[in-house]
Structures are given as C-alpha cells and as structure tokens.
Amino acid sequence: MNGKAPDFMRTFFKIIMICLFLLPIGLVAEAGTGPGRFFLAGDGKIHIKNARSGKEARVDLLKIDGSLNEEGFTMIDEVFWFPTLEKGEHISPRLMFMLDYFSDQVAPGKTIILLSGYRSPDYNAGIRSAGANAARTSQHIDGMAIDFRIEGVNGKELWEIIRSRECCGVGHYGGATIHLDSARPRFWKAATSKTKTRESDYNRKVYVSTDFDRYRPGDPVRLSLSSVSDFGFGIRPVASFVKDPKGTRTVAKVPTRLSQTSEDARCLRIGDRKTSRFIHLDLPAELSPGRYRIKIDFCDRPFEEMPVTTISNEIEVLESLP
C-alpha cells in the first residue's frame, strides 16, 4: 500500500463527521421553528431556577429537527408557574429565545434565577394593592415577562445591553434584577416605570404580537393581544400588512379569524383573555420577501381612549421554499 489510501480514508472520515455535525444546523434552518424564526436567539440551551420554589429546568429549546421542544417548554412553564393546559399555550417562545440570547452574551452557561414569572390577574392585582412595582396590564399576566438575575452579572450593565437592541421591554429596579418582556420595545428604571399610574387604563396600551419573527409566504400566523385592561371589544375581520411602524403604507390585506366562531362577522368579539391570545391569519402566498408589520383595527371600542388600531412587532418574510 502506497500510503495514499489511509490519507484518503482519513479525509473522507473527516468530511463525514463534519456533515454529521452540521446536519442539525441545516435542519434548524429548514424547519422554520427554531432560532431561524427569531431575530434574537442564543445557543438553544437554557437553565432556569425559580428562587422561591426551587423548581428548575435545564432544557434544549429545540428538538434536533429544529422544531420547538414542547416537553422542554412544558418544564419551563412549571418553573414559571404557568398553567399550560388552561392557557392552551406556553410561556412566550420569543421571550425564551431573547433570554437565551442575552444570557449567552453576558454569562454563557450560568443559571438564570427567576424572581417573578407568570402572574394570574388576581395575583397581580393583589401585589399591586400591597405596594409592589407591578403594572395593571403587566406582561407577566400573559406569560410574556420574567424578572430575573444572574449571579455575578451587573444588572445595570445588562439593562444597558438589552435596551440598546430596542427589541423588547426591559426594566431595571436596582441591583442585579432585570425585567424582560417580549412586548413593544421600551425601557425604564424604578423612578420612570409609571406602574403606579393609570396610563394603561381604557386599553390605551393594547399591543399585538406575532408568534414568530420570520415566516414564508402562505405560512399561518398567530397574533396575540397583550396589555389589555378591559375586555368586551372587537377586531375587524381583515388585517393589513404594512411597511412602516405607523401603518400608513399598506401592501396587502388578509382575513383574520378567531379560534372560536364569532357571532358578528363584521366585528370579531374579544370577550376574554384566552380569545385575545388566539387570532389567526395566513400570510399572502404572493407577499414579496422583506420586512413588514401587521395592523389590526378595533371595533366596538368600549372607551374613547382606546386606540383605533394596533401594529405588531416587525416580521421578516423569507423567500418561498422551492
């Protein structure tokens, strides 16, 4: 043997091993439910521990095929005290991927200490009346927020890092504790939190968000409302895709639908929190690749102070698969 065959075999073996290593990455890119669906995502691994209950979850956010790890998210729900079956959903996946992203930036591999996760509306009202720094329409109520700390991480520095991305809600109340939520981008300190005010009354701060950040034409989209102070209003049965944050440049319109049948076809009634979390539409198959937001119009508004429309987070529409 001239010695070339072993070299060839070693090279061939290396190529095979590289392909096997990259295979899960390719699957994640194709599957459309992993980090590729979110603008901010870390390594896909997270370790959260509830400071009060001691319950913890060390999970992969994704399965090997790139889809969300439902069992892992159920474990996270338990740490958050989130009633998965009652709600019919998990703690916000966008929140988890952002938390993974920022924790990887400052303390990769370290445990995230959860100080406040899910709050029922009654519990949130109770701690507000007791003087806690909690908003009436807190994102904790909809499973979209976490108050946390990471050992050895400076809270103010982490707050500065998160607020610089203009991705989400982030608050710093002093010390190592940070509030992070997956609602509209905004930031505050203890002195500017306005949680003791009534500015969120009358649905003034109602917000709509998509389940993911990236889609392909024709994909189904779930919209969810948050920061709702009062129920008993409706949404128009048509949503608009717009190119600007103010919603003035409409490029397409699509029908919206609720999980339950609405008695009024002209104004789909949002009578409770669960209904507000499951608004559905399909992306137009002809929608060009690019960045968009989704605008929904309200109807039968119970208050003059309630906005006429709300506009979602930015999404990205990708090329259609061949």
C-alpha positions as CSV (number, residue, x, y, z in Angstrom):
1,M,0.0,0.0,0.0
2,N,1.4,3.4,-1.0
3,G,0.1,5.4,2.0
4,K,-2.4,7.4,0.0
5,A,-5.3,5.2,0.8
6,P,-5.1,5.8,4.6
7,D,-4.9,9.6,3.9
8,F,-7.9,9.5,1.7
9,M,-9.8,7.4,4.2
10,R,-8.9,9.9,7.0
11,T,-10.1,12.8,4.8
12,F,-13.3,11.0,3.9
13,F,-13.9,10.3,7.6
14,K,-13.4,13.9,8.5
15,I,-15.9,15.0,5.8
16,I,-18.5,12.6,7.1
17,M,-18.0,13.8,10.6
18,I,-18.3,17.4,9.6
19,C,-21.5,16.6,7.7
20,L,-23.0,14.8,10.7
21,F,-22.1,17.8,12.9
22,L,-23.7,20.3,10.5
23,L,-26.8,18.2,9.9
24,P,-28.8,19.6,12.9
25,I,-27.9,23.1,11.9
26,G,-29.3,22.5,8.4
27,L,-32.4,21.1,9.8
28,V,-32.9,24.1,12.1
29,A,-32.6,26.4,9.1
30,E,-35.1,24.4,7.1
31,A,-37.6,23.6,9.8
32,G,-38.7,27.1,10.4
33,T,-39.5,26.8,14.1
34,G,-36.0,27.2,15.7
35,P,-33.7,30.1,16.1
36,G,-34.2,30.8,12.4
37,R,-37.7,32.0,13.3
38,F,-36.5,34.6,15.8
39,F,-34.3,37.7,15.3
40,L,-32.5,37.1,18.7
41,A,-31.5,33.6,19.8
42,G,-28.7,32.1,21.7
43,D,-27.3,28.5,21.7
44,G,-30.8,27.0,22.2
45,K,-29.9,25.8,25.7
46,I,-31.3,27.3,28.9
47,H,-31.1,26.7,32.7
48,I,-33.7,28.5,34.8
49,K,-34.3,28.1,38.5
50,N,-37.3,29.6,40.5
51,A,-35.8,31.3,43.5
52,R,-39.0,30.8,45.6
53,S,-40.0,27.2,44.7
54,G,-36.6,25.8,43.9
55,K,-38.1,24.3,40.7
56,E,-35.6,24.3,37.8
57,A,-35.4,23.4,34.2
58,R,-32.3,22.7,32.2
59,V,-33.6,22.2,28.6
60,D,-32.9,22.5,24.9
61,L,-35.4,24.9,23.4
62,L,-35.3,22.9,20.2
63,K,-35.6,19.4,19.1
64,I,-33.0,18.0,16.6
65,D,-35.3,18.7,13.7
66,G,-35.4,22.4,14.6
67,S,-38.9,22.4,16.0
68,L,-39.8,23.8,19.4
69,N,-39.2,21.3,22.2
70,E,-42.7,21.1,23.6
71,E,-41.6,18.9,26.5
72,G,-38.8,21.4,27.3
73,F,-41.3,24.3,27.2
74,T,-43.7,22.5,29.5
75,M,-40.8,22.1,32.0
76,I,-40.2,25.9,31.7
77,D,-43.9,26.6,32.2
78,E,-43.7,24.7,35.5
79,V,-40.8,26.9,36.7
80,F,-42.8,30.0,35.7
81,W,-45.9,28.6,37.4
82,F,-47.6,29.0,34.0
83,P,-50.9,27.0,33.7
84,T,-50.1,25.4,30.3
85,L,-53.3,23.4,29.9
86,E,-55.6,26.2,31.0
87,K,-54.0,28.7,28.7
88,G,-53.5,26.4,25.7
89,E,-50.0,27.9,25.0
90,H,-46.6,28.1,26.6
91,I,-44.6,30.9,28.1
92,S,-43.7,33.2,25.2
93,P,-41.1,31.4,23.0
94,R,-39.8,34.8,21.8
95,L,-39.2,35.7,25.4
96,M,-37.2,32.5,26.0
97,F,-35.1,32.9,22.9
98,M,-34.3,36.5,23.8
99,L,-33.5,35.4,27.4
100,D,-31.2,32.7,25.9
101,Y,-29.6,35.3,23.6
102,F,-28.8,37.9,26.3
103,S,-27.7,35.4,29.0
104,D,-25.3,33.9,26.4
105,Q,-23.9,37.4,25.8
106,V,-23.1,38.1,29.5
107,A,-22.9,34.7,31.3
108,P,-23.0,31.7,28.9
109,G,-23.9,28.5,30.8
110,K,-24.9,30.2,34.0
111,T,-28.2,29.6,35.8
112,I,-30.9,32.2,35.3
113,I,-32.6,32.9,38.6
114,L,-36.3,33.6,38.1
115,L,-37.7,36.0,40.7
116,S,-41.1,36.5,39.1
117,G,-42.7,34.6,36.2
118,Y,-46.3,34.1,35.4
119,R,-48.9,36.1,37.5
120,S,-52.6,35.5,37.4
121,P,-54.6,38.7,37.0
122,D,-55.9,38.3,40.6
123,Y,-52.4,37.7,42.0
124,N,-51.0,40.7,40.0
125,A,-53.8,42.9,41.4
126,G,-53.1,41.7,44.9
127,I,-49.4,42.6,44.8
128,R,-50.2,46.0,43.3
129,S,-52.6,46.8,46.1
130,A,-49.8,45.7,48.5
131,G,-47.5,48.2,47.0
132,A,-45.5,46.1,44.6
133,N,-44.0,47.7,41.5
134,A,-46.4,45.9,39.2
135,A,-48.3,47.4,36.2
136,R,-52.1,46.7,36.0
137,T,-51.6,45.3,32.5
138,S,-48.3,43.6,33.3
139,Q,-46.8,41.3,30.6
140,H,-46.4,38.7,33.4
141,I,-50.2,38.1,33.1
142,D,-49.8,36.9,29.5
143,G,-46.7,34.8,30.1
144,M,-44.6,37.3,28.2
145,A,-42.3,38.5,31.0
146,I,-39.7,37.5,33.5
147,D,-37.9,39.2,36.4
148,F,-34.5,37.6,36.9
149,R,-30.9,37.9,37.9
150,I,-27.7,36.0,37.0
151,E,-25.1,35.6,39.7
152,G,-22.1,37.8,39.0
153,V,-23.8,39.9,36.3
154,N,-24.3,43.6,36.9
155,G,-27.9,44.4,36.5
156,K,-27.5,48.0,35.2
157,E,-24.9,46.8,32.6
158,L,-27.2,44.1,31.4
159,W,-30.1,46.6,31.2
160,E,-28.0,48.8,29.0
161,I,-27.1,46.0,26.7
162,I,-30.7,44.9,26.3
163,R,-32.1,48.4,25.8
164,S,-29.5,49.1,23.1
165,R,-31.1,46.4,20.9
166,E,-34.6,48.1,21.0
167,C,-36.1,44.7,20.8
168,C,-38.4,44.4,23.8
169,G,-39.4,45.7,27.2
170,V,-36.6,46.0,29.8
171,G,-36.7,47.5,33.2
172,H,-34.1,47.8,36.0
173,Y,-35.2,48.4,39.5
174,G,-31.7,48.4,41.1
175,G,-29.2,45.8,42.0
176,A,-28.9,42.7,39.8
177,T,-32.6,42.2,39.0
178,I,-33.8,42.8,35.4
179,H,-37.4,42.8,34.0
180,L,-37.5,41.4,30.4
181,D,-40.6,41.1,28.3
182,S,-41.5,40.3,24.6
183,A,-43.9,43.2,24.1
184,R,-43.3,46.5,22.4
185,P,-39.8,48.0,22.7
186,R,-39.5,50.3,25.7
187,F,-37.2,50.7,28.8
188,W,-37.4,52.1,32.3
189,K,-35.9,52.4,35.7
190,A,-37.7,52.3,39.0
191,A,-38.3,56.0,39.0
192,T,-39.7,56.0,35.5
193,S,-41.7,52.8,35.5
194,K,-45.1,54.5,35.9
195,T,-46.6,51.3,37.4
196,K,-48.4,53.4,40.0
197,T,-50.2,55.5,37.3
198,R,-53.3,54.7,35.3
199,E,-51.9,55.3,31.9
200,S,-52.7,51.7,30.8
201,D,-56.4,52.0,31.7
202,Y,-59.0,52.0,29.0
203,N,-56.9,49.7,26.8
204,R,-54.6,52.6,25.9
205,K,-51.5,50.3,25.7
206,V,-53.1,47.3,24.0
207,Y,-50.5,45.6,21.8
208,V,-50.5,42.8,19.2
209,S,-47.6,40.5,18.6
210,T,-46.9,37.6,16.3
211,D,-45.8,34.1,17.4
212,F,-42.6,34.2,15.4
213,D,-40.3,36.8,13.8
214,R,-39.7,35.1,10.4
215,Y,-42.2,33.5,8.0
216,R,-42.5,32.2,4.5
217,P,-45.4,33.3,2.1
218,G,-48.5,31.3,2.9
219,D,-47.5,30.4,6.5
220,P,-50.1,30.5,9.2
221,V,-49.6,33.3,11.8
222,R,-51.0,33.5,15.3
223,L,-51.5,37.0,16.7
224,S,-51.9,37.7,20.4
225,L,-53.0,40.8,22.3
226,S,-51.4,41.9,25.5
227,S,-51.6,44.9,27.8
228,V,-55.4,44.6,27.8
229,S,-57.0,46.3,30.7
230,D,-60.7,45.6,29.8
231,F,-62.3,43.0,27.6
232,G,-65.5,43.4,25.6
233,F,-64.4,44.9,22.3
234,G,-63.8,43.6,18.8
235,I,-61.4,43.4,15.9
236,R,-62.1,43.9,12.2
237,P,-62.1,40.6,10.2
238,V,-59.3,41.9,8.0
239,A,-55.7,42.6,8.9
240,S,-53.2,44.8,6.9
241,F,-49.6,44.2,6.1
242,V,-47.8,47.5,6.3
243,K,-44.2,48.6,5.6
244,D,-43.8,51.3,8.2
245,P,-44.2,51.5,12.0
246,K,-47.1,53.9,11.8
247,G,-49.0,51.7,9.4
248,T,-49.6,54.1,6.6
249,R,-48.1,52.0,3.8
250,T,-50.4,49.0,3.3
251,V,-49.2,46.4,0.8
252,A,-51.7,43.6,1.4
253,K,-54.8,42.6,3.4
254,V,-55.9,39.2,4.6
255,P,-58.9,37.8,6.6
256,T,-58.5,37.2,10.3
257,R,-60.3,34.6,12.3
258,L,-60.6,33.6,16.0
259,S,-60.3,30.1,17.4
260,Q,-64.0,30.2,18.3
261,T,-66.7,31.3,15.9
262,S,-67.8,34.9,16.3
263,E,-71.5,35.8,16.2
264,D,-70.8,39.1,14.4
265,A,-68.9,38.7,11.1
266,R,-68.2,42.4,10.8
267,C,-66.6,42.7,14.3
268,L,-64.9,39.6,15.8
269,R,-65.6,39.8,19.5
270,I,-62.8,39.7,22.1
271,G,-64.6,38.8,25.3
272,D,-61.9,37.3,27.4
273,R,-58.1,36.9,27.7
274,K,-57.9,33.5,26.0
275,T,-59.7,34.6,22.9
276,S,-57.4,37.6,22.7
277,R,-54.4,35.3,22.6
278,F,-55.5,33.3,19.5
279,I,-56.1,35.5,16.5
280,H,-55.2,33.7,13.2
281,L,-54.4,34.6,9.7
282,D,-52.4,33.3,6.7
283,L,-49.6,35.2,5.0
284,P,-50.5,36.0,1.4
285,A,-48.8,33.5,-0.9
286,E,-47.7,36.4,-3.2
287,L,-46.2,38.5,-0.5
288,S,-42.7,39.6,-1.5
289,P,-39.7,38.9,0.7
290,G,-39.0,41.8,3.1
291,R,-39.8,43.4,6.4
292,Y,-43.4,44.1,7.4
293,R,-45.7,44.7,10.4
294,I,-49.3,43.6,10.8
295,K,-52.0,46.1,11.7
296,I,-55.4,45.2,13.1
297,D,-58.3,47.6,13.5
298,F,-60.5,47.6,16.6
299,C,-64.3,47.9,16.5
300,D,-67.0,48.3,19.2
301,R,-64.4,50.0,21.4
302,P,-65.8,50.4,24.9
303,F,-63.7,53.6,25.6
304,E,-62.9,56.6,23.5
305,E,-59.3,56.4,24.9
306,M,-58.8,53.0,23.4
307,P,-56.7,53.2,20.1
308,V,-58.4,52.6,16.8
309,T,-55.6,50.3,15.7
310,T,-52.6,48.4,16.9
311,I,-49.5,47.5,15.0
312,S,-47.4,44.4,15.6
313,N,-43.7,43.8,16.0
314,E,-41.6,43.7,12.8
315,I,-41.6,40.4,11.0
316,E,-39.5,39.2,8.1
317,V,-41.0,37.3,5.1
318,L,-38.4,35.0,3.5
319,E,-38.2,33.5,0.1
320,S,-40.6,30.7,-0.7
321,L,-39.2,27.2,-0.5
322,P,-38.7,25.6,-3.9
